[in-house]
Amino acid sequence: MTGELLKLAGSIAAILFLAWLARHWRLGGDVRIRNDEQARSIADEIICGFDPVDIAIDKAGIAALMRDAGGRHLLVRRHGAMWAGRLLDNHSETRLDQNFLTVGTGEKTFGAITLDLGERAQIWAAGLRHLRV
């Protein structure tokens, strides 16, 4: 009986230690895009050298659309505690619903994301209609 209690106490202590360690290292948590500088940094991590000239961040901070000087569009979305992104082309799917823009890459594994862009949703929807191959 004492051996079982020691195992239980050891397991609880290990769980508490791992929880403390994760909190101390700030693992997990609420991952959001807070500003344009962070969006630029994320874009450069996803596609080295992608330098956005126009950035639209979702109001919740869970995704962003970016355009570089060459007219390429990058869609960035949260993927767990990390970021994933795809360059958009003429195969991309877009749907505008007032202030909400739903963008899909046509790639099942990436899926579609709905961004709340406010009044800028219409501008971005028009720009995405004219994407090149």
N, C-alpha and C positions, 0 to 999 in steps of 0.2 A: 504494500500500500504506500509506503514512504517513497519507494522508487517511482511510482506512478505520479505522485504529487511533485516530486522533483522534476520529472519530465515536463509536467504541465507548467510548472513555474518557469522552467528554462525556455519553453516555447513562448510563453507570454512575454518574458523578458526580451527574447530575440525579436518578436514582433514589434514591441515598443521601441526597441533600439532602431530597427529598420524604418519605422515611421518617423522617429526623431531625425534620423540621418537624411531621409527624403525631404523633410521640411527644412532642415539646415542647408541642404544643397539646392533648395528651391526647385525640386523636380516636380513635374506635372503642373498643376495649377491652371490658371486662366490665361491661355495664350491668345493674344489679340494684337492686331496691328494698331499702334497708337498714333503714329504720325507719318508724314511723308518720308522722313529720313529713315525710319525703320523699314518702310516699304521699299525704299531704294536698296537698302542693305539686303533685304530678303531677295529682291529681284537679282541682285548681283550674285548671291549665293546659288540661286537656282540656275541662272544662265549667266555665266561669267562675261562681264562686259556689257550687260544689258543696262543702259542708262536711260531711265524714263524721263520724258519731258512733260508728260501729263499723267497724273495719278488720281484715281478715284477709289477711296477706301469705303467699304461698307460701313454703315453707321454703327453696327455691332462690332466691327473690327475683325470679323472672321474671314474676310476675303478682300481682294483688291483687284482692280483692273489698271493696267499700265500701258502706255504707248511710248515707244522710243522715237527718235528723230527719223528713223528709216521707215516708220509706219507699222512696225511690228507691234502686235498687241500681246500682252502677257496676262494670263489669269492666274492669280495666286489664291490658294485656299488653305485653310487649316486642315492638317491631317494628323490627328492626335495632338501631341505636343510639338509637332514639327510643321513645316510648311511644304506644300507641293505646288507646282506651277506648270502650266503648259502654254506654249505659243499658240495663238489662235490663227486659224486659216479660214478659207471660204467654206470649209466643211463644218465649221462651228455652228451651233444652234443658239439662237437668241430669241427671247420673248420678252416684250415690254408690257408691264401691267402697272400703269400710273408711275409711281416712283420706284418700282421694283423691276430689276432687270435680271432675268434668268439666262445664264450662259452655260452652255454645254460644249464639250470638246468633241463629242461623237465617240469618245473613248469610254467604254463601260466602266472600266476600273477607276477612272477619274470622276465620272459622274457629272451632274449639273449642279450649279450653285445659284441661289437667288441672292442678289445683292440689293440692299436698300441704299440707293444713291441719291435719293431726294430728287430735286429738279434736274440734276445732271444725268439722270437715267436716260432721258430722251436723247441727249447729246451723244452719249456713249452708244446707245442702240443704233443711232444713225451712222456713227463711225464704224461700227462692227458690220453693218450691211455691205460696206464697200471693201472688205478685206480681199487681199490678193491670195493667190495660191500659196 
